[in-house]
Amino acid sequence: MSIRLIVGLGNPGPEYEQTRHNAGFWLVDNLAGSIRLSRETRFNALAAKTSIQGQEIWLLEPLTFMNRSGQSVGALARFYKIAPEEVLVVHDELDLPPGTAKLKKGGSSGGHNGLKDITAALGTQNYWRLRIGIGHPRSLGLQQPVADFVLHRPRKEEQTLINDAIDKSLRVIPLLCEGKFEIATMELHTNT
């Protein structure tokens, strides 16, 4: 088993582009590089097929809002017969400080509405998650409500740390595409 679908979570539209909730989009955009993601109406998403480590990989950014991400993920996974264990969902994580990235398979949604919808669409929690730390407003000394916090831009110093976590994550993506999950996890977690 290896990763065949990498999904970045975020909200579509220019007003959300630079918000913390779009950390998943940021990683997929960086991973795509010069490959252009194009609108795929049947999946209600931006998507592209690429090759990583000789493996055919789909990149996906749902054009639904975060809480309906499962529509796009489920549709593409069913169409291309991609098992939940071959799906990597990249998302922002309140419980991790900026600069941290963690990889895990399965588990609860932790209150993340995008993950809840993907779990419902795939019929299981048994898919991979790459959690990009954005911090929590309380741990960062902010009085902002969580919903407001995730829909705003990170402060400059937080953005630098989030970018660092994305860079570290990009370095382990080839290992995931080869099915080397333990090595990728160890490398990502020890470099964090």
SERO-4910 file (N, C-alpha, C, O; in steps of 0.05 Angstrom, whole numbers):
BEGIN
 pado doro    nc1    nc2    nc3   cac1   cac2   cac3    cc1    cc2    cc3    oc1    oc2    oc3
  Met    A     17    -24      0      0      0      0     18     25      0     37     27     15
  Ser    A     10     44    -16     24     70    -16      3     91    -22    -20     85    -28
  Ile    A     11    116    -19     -7    138    -23    -12    142    -53      8    143    -69
  Arg    A    -37    144    -61    -44    149    -90    -60    175    -93    -63    185   -115
  Leu    A    -70    186    -71    -86    211    -72    -77    229    -49    -78    221    -26
  Ile    A    -68    253    -56    -61    273    -35    -81    296    -37    -83    309    -57
  Val    A    -96    299    -15   -117    319    -14   -108    342      4   -100    338     27
  Gly    A   -109    366     -6   -104    390     11   -131    402     18   -148    406      1
  Leu    A   -135    407     44   -160    419     53   -158    449     55   -137    460     63
  Gly    A   -179    462     49   -180    492     51   -208    501     42   -225    485     36
  Asn    A   -211    527     41   -236    539     30   -229    553      4   -208    566      2
  Pro    A   -246    550    -16   -241    563    -42   -246    593    -41   -261    602    -24
  Gly    A   -233    607    -59   -238    636    -62   -216    653    -51   -202    645    -32
  Pro    A   -212    676    -64   -189    693    -56   -191    704    -28   -170    709    -16
  Glu    A   -215    706    -17   -217    716     11   -207    697     32   -201    704     54
  Tyr    A   -203    671     24   -194    651     43   -165    642     37   -153    628     53
  Glu    A   -154    650     14   -128    641      5   -106    641     26    -91    621     28
  Gln    A   -104    663     40    -82    666     59    -89    659     88    -74    665    106
  Thr    A   -112    646     92   -121    640    120   -109    614    130   -103    596    114
  Arg    A   -107    611    156    -95    588    169   -109    562    160    -96    541    157
  His    A   -136    563    156   -151    540    149   -143    528    122   -150    506    115
  Asn    A   -127    543    106   -119    534     79    -91    522     79    -79    520     57
  Ala    A    -81    514    102    -54    502    103    -52    478     85    -30    473     73
  Gly    A    -73    462     82    -73    439     65    -69    446     35    -55    434     20
  Phe    A    -84    468     27    -80    478      0    -52    487     -5    -40    482    -26
  Trp    A    -40    500     15    -13    511     12      7    488      6     24    491    -11
  Leu    A      4    466     21     22    443     16     18    432    -12     38    427    -27
  Val    A     -7    427    -20    -12    416    -47     -2    434    -69      9    425    -89
  Asp    A     -6    460    -65      4    480    -85     34    478    -87     45    479   -110
  Asn    A     48    475    -65     77    472    -66     86    446    -78    105    445    -94
  Leu    A     71    425    -72     77    399    -84     73    398   -114     88    386   -129
  Ala    A     52    412   -123     45    413   -151     67    427   -167     73    420   -190
  Gly    A     79    448   -154    100    463   -168     90    475   -194     71    491   -195
  Ser    A    102    466   -216     94    477   -243     70    462   -255     60    470   -275
  Ile    A     61    441   -242     38    426   -252     13    443   -245      9    451   -222
  Arg    A     -3    447   -264    -27    463   -260    -51    445   -252    -58    427   -266
  Leu    A    -63    451   -229    -87    437   -221   -110    449   -238   -112    473   -239
  Ser    A   -126    432   -250   -148    442   -266   -175    434   -254   -177    415   -239
  Arg    A   -195    450   -261   -221    445   -251   -233    419   -262   -234    415   -286
  Glu    A   -241    402   -244   -253    376   -251   -282    377   -240   -287    373   -216
  Thr    A   -301    383   -258   -329    387   -250   -340    362   -237   -355    365   -217
  Arg    A   -333    339   -247   -345    314   -236   -337    309   -207   -350    294   -192
  Phe    A   -314    322   -198   -305    319   -171   -309    344   -154   -304    345   -130
  Asn    A   -319    366   -167   -322    392   -155   -296    399   -141   -295    406   -117
  Ala    A   -274    399   -156   -248    403   -145   -228    413   -166   -233    411   -190
  Leu    A   -205    422   -156   -182    426   -173   -166    400   -170   -161    391   -148
  Ala    A   -157    389   -193   -142    363   -191   -121    362   -213   -122    376   -233
  Ala    A   -101    345   -208    -80    340   -227    -68    312   -221    -67    304   -198
  Lys    A    -59    299   -242    -45    274   -239    -16    280   -243     -8    294   -261
  Thr    A      1    269   -226     29    273   -228     43    246   -222     30    226   -216
  Ser    A     69    246   -223     85    223   -216    105    230   -194    120    249   -197
  Ile    A    105    215   -173    124    218   -151    136    191   -145    122    172   -140
  Gln    A    163    190   -147    177    165   -143    167    143   -162    166    120   -154
  Gly    A    160    151   -186    151    132   -206    122    122   -202    112    105   -216
  Gln    A    108    134   -182     81    126   -176     62    147   -187     68    171   -185
  Glu    A     39    139   -198     19    157   -207      3    167   -182     -8    152   -167
  Ile    A      3    193   -179     -9    206   -155    -29    227   -164    -23    243   -182
  Trp    A    -52    227   -151    -72    248   -156    -68    270   -134    -65    263   -111
  Leu    A    -69    295   -143    -69    318   -124    -97    330   -126   -108    333   -148
  Leu    A   -109    337   -103   -136    346   -102   -140    369    -83   -130    367    -60
  Glu    A   -154    389    -91   -163    411    -74   -193    415    -78   -201    425    -99
  Pro    A   -209    406    -59   -238    408    -62   -247    437    -66   -236    455    -53
  Leu    A   -266    442    -83   -277    469    -87   -302    473    -71   -315    494    -72
  Thr    A   -309    453    -55   -331    456    -36   -319    471    -12   -295    474    -11
  Phe    A   -335    480      6   -324    491     30   -314    468     48   -322    445     44
  Met    A   -298    475     67   -284    455     84   -303    433     94   -296    409     92
  Asn    A   -326    440    104   -344    421    117   -357    402     97   -372    384    105
  Arg    A   -353    406     71   -364    388     50   -341    375     33   -346    365     11
  Ser    A   -317    375     44   -294    364     29   -297    335     21   -286    326      1
  Gly    A   -312    320     36   -316    291     30   -329    286      3   -324    265     -9
  Gln    A   -345    305     -7   -358    302    -33   -337    297    -54   -338    279    -70
  Ser    A   -317    315    -55   -295    313    -75   -277    289    -71   -271    274    -89
  Val    A   -269    285    -45   -251    263    -39   -264    236    -46   -252    219    -59
  Gly    A   -289    233    -37   -303    208    -42   -307    202    -71   -304    180    -81
  Ala    A   -315    223    -86   -320    220   -115   -295    212   -130   -296    193   -146
  Leu    A   -272    225   -125   -248    217   -139   -238    190   -131   -230    174   -147
  Ala    A   -239    184   -105   -230    158    -95   -246    135   -107   -235    115   -115
  Arg    A   -272    139   -108   -289    118   -120   -284    115   -150   -282     93   -160
  Phe    A   -282    137   -164   -278    137   -193   -252    122   -201   -252    106   -219
  Tyr    A   -230    128   -186   -205    116   -193   -198     91   -175   -175     81   -176
  Lys    A   -218     82   -160   -214     58   -143   -190     61   -125   -173     43   -124
  Ile    A   -189     83   -110   -168     88    -91   -179     81    -63   -199     93    -54
  Ala    A   -166     63    -49   -174     55    -23   -169     77     -2   -150     93     -6
  Pro    A   -185     78     19   -180     98     40   -151     97     51   -140    119     57
  Glu    A   -138     74     53   -111     71     62    -91     84     43    -67     88     50
  Glu    A    -99     91     19    -82    103     -1    -86    133     -4    -76    146    -22
  Val    A   -102    144     15   -109    172     15    -94    187     37    -93    177     60
  Leu    A    -81    209     30    -68    227     50    -83    253     49    -84    267     28
  Val    A    -94    261     72   -108    287     74    -90    306     90    -82    300    113
  Val    A    -84    329     78    -67    349     91    -85    371    101   -101    383     86
  His    A    -82    377    127   -100    397    139    -87    413    161    -66    405    172
  Asp    A    -99    436    167    -90    452    190    -97    438    216   -117    424    217
  Glu    A    -80    442    236    -85    429    262    -81    449    285    -59    459    290
  Leu    A   -103    454    299   -102    473    322    -86    463    345    -73    478    360
  Asp    A    -85    436    349    -72    424    372    -41    422    369    -28    413    387
  Leu    A    -31    431    346     -2    431    343      8    459    339     -5    475    325
  Pro    A     31    467    351     41    494    347     51    499    319     59    480    305
  Pro    A     51    524    310     62    530    284     91    519    282    106    522    301
  Gly    A     98    508    260    125    497    256    126    467    260    146    454    255
  Thr    A    103    455    268    101    426    273     84    413    252     64    424    244
  Ala    A     92    389    244     76    373    226     77    344    236     98    334    244
  Lys    A     54    332    236     52    304    246     36    287    226     17    297    214
  Leu    A     44    262    224     31    243    206     18    222    223     29    213    243
  Lys    A     -7    215    216    -20    193    230    -40    180    211    -50    192    192
  Lys    A    -47    155    218    -67    141    203    -91    136    222    -88    127    244
  Gly    A   -115    143    212   -139    138    227   -142    157    251   -128    176    253
  Gly    A   -161    150    267   -167    166    291   -191    185    286   -202    185    264
  Ser    A   -198    199    307   -222    216    305   -216    241    289   -193    247    282
  Ser    A   -237    256    283   -234    281    268   -224    303    286   -215    324    276
  Gly    A   -224    300    312   -215    320    330   -231    346    327   -220    368    332
  Gly    A   -256    344    319   -272    368    315   -268    382    288   -281    403    283
  His    A   -251    372    271   -245    384    245   -267    376    226   -270    352    219
  Asn    A   -284    395    217   -307    389    200   -300    377    173   -315    361    162
  Gly    A   -277    384    162   -268    373    137   -263    343    140   -271    327    123
  Leu    A   -249    335    162   -244    307    167   -269    292    172   -272    269    163
  Lys    A   -288    304    187   -314    290    192   -327    283    166   -338    261    163
  Asp    A   -328    302    147   -342    297    122   -327    276    105   -340    260     91
  Ile    A   -301    277    105   -285    257     90   -289    229    102   -293    210     87
  Thr    A   -289    227    128   -295    201    141   -322    190    133   -324    167    127
  Ala    A   -342    208    132   -369    199    124   -369    190     95   -381    170     88
  Ala    A   -355    205     77   -354    198     49   -339    173     43   -347    157     26
  Leu    A   -317    168     58   -301    144     54   -312    120     69   -305     97     64
  Gly    A   -329    125     89   -341    104    105   -322     92    125   -327     71    137
  Thr    A   -300    106    131   -280     97    150   -262    120    158   -259    140    144
  Gln    A   -250    117    182   -229    136    191   -201    127    183   -182    140    189
  Asn    A   -200    105    169   -175     91    164   -160    103    139   -153     88    121
  Tyr    A   -155    129    140   -139    142    119   -117    158    133   -119    164    157
  Trp    A    -97    166    117    -74    181    129    -80    210    131    -94    222    114
  Arg    A    -70    223    152    -72    251    155    -45    264    160    -28    253    175
  Leu    A    -40    286    147    -15    301    151    -25    327    164    -37    344    151
  Arg    A    -19    330    189    -30    353    205     -9    375    207     13    371    217
  Ile    A    -16    398    196      2    421    196     -6    440    219    -28    451    219
  Gly    A     12    443    238      5    459    262      2    488    255     18    501    242
  Ile    A    -21    499    265    -26    528    263    -28    541    290    -31    565    292
  Gly    A    -27    524    311    -30    534    338    -60    539    345    -77    538    328
  His    A    -64    544    370    -91    550    381    -90    579    391    -70    588    402
  Pro    A   -112    594    387   -111    622    396   -103    625    425    -89    644    432
  Arg    A   -112    607    442   -105    609    471    -75    605    476    -63    620    491
  Ser    A    -64    584    462    -36    578    466    -18    600    454      5    603    462
  Leu    A    -29    616    435    -14    637    423    -20    664    437    -11    685    427
  Gly    A    -35    663    459    -41    688    474    -61    706    461    -61    730    465
  Leu    A    -79    695    444    -99    711    430   -126    705    442   -132    684    452
  Gln    A   -144    725    441   -171    723    452   -191    715    430   -215    714    436
  Gln    A   -182    711    406   -200    705    383   -215    679    387   -203    660    397
  Pro    A   -240    678    379   -254    652    378   -241    634    357   -230    645    337
  Val    A   -241    608    360   -228    589    342   -237    593    313   -221    594    295
  Ala    A   -264    596    309   -274    599    281   -263    624    268   -257    623    244
  Asp    A   -260    645    283   -248    670    273   -218    666    267   -208    676    247
  Phe    A   -205    653    286   -176    649    284   -168    634    259   -150    642    245
  Val    A   -182    611    253   -174    595    229   -180    609    203   -168    603    182
  Leu    A   -198    629    204   -206    643    179   -191    669    176   -200    687    161
  His    A   -169    673    191   -152    696    188   -124    688    181   -115    665    185
  Arg    A   -109    707    170    -81    702    163    -64    698    188    -69    711    209
  Pro    A    -44    681    186    -26    678    209     -9    704    211     -5    718    191
  Arg    A      0    709    235     19    731    239     45    723    224     50    699    219
  Lys    A     61    743    218     86    738    202    103    716    213    112    699    198
  Glu    A    108    717    239    126    696    252    113    669    251    127    649    248
  Glu    A     86    667    253     72    642    251     74    631    222     78    607    218
  Gln    A     70    649    203     71    641    175     98    628    168     99    608    154
  Thr    A    119    640    178    146    629    173    149    601    184    159    583    171
  Leu    A    138    596    208    139    570    221    122    550    205    129    527    202
  Ile    A     98    559    197     80    541    181     93    533    155     92    510    147
  Asn    A    106    552    142    121    547    117    143    526    122    148    509    105
  Asp    A    157    529    145    178    509    151    166    481    154    178    462    145
  Ala    A    143    479    168    130    453    171    122    441    145    124    417    140
  Ile    A    112    458    127    105    449    100    129    439     85    128    418     72
  Asp    A    151    454     87    176    445     74    185    418     84    193    400     69
  Lys    A    185    414    111    192    388    123    174    366    112    183    344    106
  Ser    A    148    372    111    128    352    102    133    344     73    131    321     66
  Leu    A    140    364     56    145    358     27    168    339     24    168    323      5
  Arg    A    187    340     42    210    322     40    203    293     45    217    275     35
  Val    A    181    287     60    174    259     65    152    249     47    146    225     47
  Ile    A    140    266     30    119    257     12    129    234     -7    114    215    -10
  Pro    A    153    236    -18    162    214    -35    163    187    -21    157    166    -33
  Leu    A    170    187      5    170    162     21    142    151     23    138    127     21
  Leu    A    122    168     27     94    160     30     85    148      3     69    129      3
  Cys    A     94    159    -19     86    150    -45     99    123    -52     91    109    -71
  Glu    A    119    116    -37    132     89    -40    122     69    -19    130     46    -20
  Gly    A    104     79     -2     93     61     19    111     58     43    108     40     59
  Lys    A    131     76     46    150     74     69    139     92     91    151    113     98
  Phe    A    117     84    103    103    101    123    118    104    149    119    126    160
  Glu    A    130     82    158    145     84    184    169    103    181    174    119    199
  Ile    A    184    100    159    207    117    155    199    146    153    211    164    164
  Ala    A    178    151    137    168    179    133    159    191    160    165    214    166
  Thr    A    144    175    176    135    185    202    158    191    220    159    213    233
  Met    A    178    173    222    201    177    239    217    202    230    225    218    247
  Glu    A    220    205    204    235    227    194    221    254    200    233    273    208
  Leu    A    195    254    195    180    279    199    179    286    229    182    309    236
  His    A    174    266    246    170    271    274    197    278    289    197    292    308
  Thr    A    219    267    279    244    273    292    256    300    282    272    312    296
  Asn    A    247    308    259    256    335    249    239    357    259    245    381    254
  Thr    A    218    351    273    199    371    282    205    381    309    192    398    320
***
